[in-house]
Amino acid sequence: MITTASIYDDKTKELLTEVMVELIKTNRDIFREIMVDALEEVGLANAIADGRNNDFVSETQVFPFSI
């Protein structure tokens, strides 16, 4: 059973890659918005972590992208 799973893992990875590429091509605006939101969340999480060390983090460091 493990052998079967590894055979499908390669094909599944290939199919998922193709699907993601197609989604990015056909829905650029939505994909861009998702990526910007994700990057802002990472920035916010980093700012919170830095703030716990009493380090000031500017708004531009948290939200470096503007839509």
C-alpha positions, 0 to 999 in steps of 0.5 A: 500500500505504501508503494501505491501511495508513492506512485500516486504522490508524483502524479498528484503533485504534477496535477496539483501544479498544473491546476495551480498554474491554471488558476493563477493564469485565469484569476490573477487579481484574486490570486494577487489579493490572496498573496498580498493578504498572506504577506500582510498576515506574516508581517503582522505576526512578525510585528507582534513577535518583535513587539513582544521584545519592545521593538518598534515596528513601523506600519510600512514594515507590516504592510509593505504592499499597497493594493 
